[in-house]
Amino acid sequence: MSPSPKLRMTRQRQVILEELRRVSSHPTADEVYDLVRRQLPRMSLGTVYRNLEMLSESGVIRKLELGGTPRRFDGNATDHHHVRCIRCGRLEDAAVEPSAAVENALRGVSDYDILGYRLEFIGLCPQCKEEAQSFQE
C-alpha cells in the first residue's frame, strides 16, 4: 500500500516503514525504536510513537491492538489475520485468506453496520509447545 497523499514521507517515517517491512515479528513501539536507532541514533521514542500513529492512521501500516498485550505494528497493511502464542507472545501472520463469510454471517444476525473485522488465532508456538511437552514428560 502506498502512503496517503496527505502524509508527507519524512526520512524518519521512511526508516520506520522500512524497518517494519523488513521484520515479520510485529514489533512494539519500543522494539521499533530499537530498530530505527541503528540508522537514526538521535530519534526519540516520542518521535517513533507519533510517526507510528501517523503511519497507522493513514493506512500505510497496521496497528494491532490485541487483548491484554502491548500494541504491535505491522508493515503489511493488507487485510490478513494473525496467530499469537499465549505463552511467549510471539505473533505471526496466519496463512489463511480473509473471508467475507464471517462478515456476511454477522450481518444476518446484527443491526450493526459492519465495516470489517479482525481475527486473531491463539495457541502455542512450536517452541512453547515443545517446551510444554518436555515439561510434562
C-alpha positions in Angstrom: 0.0 0.0 0.0 1.4 3.4 -0.8 1.3 6.3 1.6 -1.8 8.5 1.8 -1.3 11.6 -0.4 -1.8 13.8 2.7 1.0 12.1 4.6 4.5 13.5 3.8 7.0 10.8 3.9 9.9 12.2 6.0 13.2 10.5 6.4 12.1 9.3 9.9 8.8 7.9 8.7 10.6 6.2 5.8 13.1 4.5 8.1 10.3 3.4 10.5 8.4 2.0 7.5 11.4 0.2 6.1 12.2 -1.4 9.4 8.6 -2.6 9.9 8.5 -4.1 6.4 11.9 -5.8 7.0 10.8 -7.7 10.1 8.0 -10.2 10.5 7.8 -10.0 14.3 5.1 -7.3 14.5 7.2 -5.2 16.9 6.0 -3.0 19.7 6.8 0.8 19.5 9.7 0.2 21.9 11.1 -2.5 19.6 10.6 -0.3 16.5 12.5 2.4 18.4 15.4 0.0 19.0 15.4 -0.9 15.3 15.4 2.6 13.9 18.0 4.0 16.3 20.6 1.9 14.4 20.1 4.2 11.4 18.9 7.4 13.2 20.5 7.4 16.7 19.1 10.8 17.6 15.5 9.8 17.1 13.5 9.9 20.3 11.0 7.4 21.5 8.2 10.0 21.3 9.0 10.6 17.7 8.7 6.9 17.0 5.3 6.8 18.7 4.0 9.8 16.9 5.1 8.6 13.5 3.7 5.1 14.1 0.4 6.7 14.9 0.5 8.8 11.7 1.5 5.9 9.5 -1.3 3.8 11.1 -3.9 6.5 10.7 -3.0 7.0 7.1 -3.3 3.2 6.4 0.4 2.7 5.5 0.9 0.3 8.4 -1.4 -1.6 10.7 -1.7 -1.1 14.4 -2.5 -4.3 16.2 -4.3 -3.9 19.5 -4.7 -7.5 20.7 -6.4 -8.1 24.0 -4.2 -7.7 27.0 -1.0 -7.2 25.1 1.1 -4.2 24.1 0.2 -2.6 20.8 2.2 -4.0 17.9 2.7 -2.7 14.4 2.6 -4.5 11.1 4.3 -3.2 8.0 1.8 -5.2 5.9 -1.3 -3.1 5.7 -3.3 -5.5 3.6 -6.2 -7.5 5.2 -4.8 -10.6 6.9 -5.1 -12.4 10.2 -2.6 -13.3 12.9 -1.8 -16.1 15.2 -0.4 -15.4 18.7 1.3 -17.7 21.2 -0.4 -17.3 24.6 2.7 -18.4 26.4 5.5 -16.2 24.9 3.5 -13.6 23.0 5.1 -14.5 19.6 2.9 -13.1 16.8 2.9 -14.1 13.2 0.8 -13.7 10.1 -1.8 -16.5 9.8 -1.6 -18.2 6.4 -5.3 -18.1 5.8 -7.2 -15.8 3.5 -9.7 -13.3 5.0 -13.3 -14.5 4.4 -16.4 -12.4 3.6 -18.4 -15.3 5.1 -17.7 -14.1 8.6 -18.9 -10.6 7.9 -21.9 -11.8 6.0 -22.9 -14.2 8.8 -22.9 -11.3 11.3 -24.8 -9.0 9.0 -27.7 -11.5 9.1 -27.9 -11.5 12.9 -26.9 -8.0 14.0 -28.2 -4.5 13.5 -24.6 -3.2 13.3 -23.2 -1.6 10.1 -20.2 -4.0 9.8 -17.2 -2.1 8.5 -14.7 -5.0 8.7 -13.3 -7.4 11.2 -10.0 -8.6 12.7 -9.4 -12.2 13.6 -6.7 -13.4 15.9 -5.9 -17.1 16.4 -4.3 -18.1 19.7 -2.3 -21.1 20.6 1.2 -22.3 21.4 4.0 -21.6 19.0 6.2 -24.6 18.1 8.9 -23.8 20.6 6.4 -23.3 23.5 4.6 -26.4 22.5 7.8 -28.4 22.6 8.8 -26.9 26.0 5.4 -27.7 27.4 5.6 -31.3 26.2 9.1 -31.9 27.6 7.9 -30.4 30.9 5.1 -33.0 31.1 7.4 -35.9 30.5 
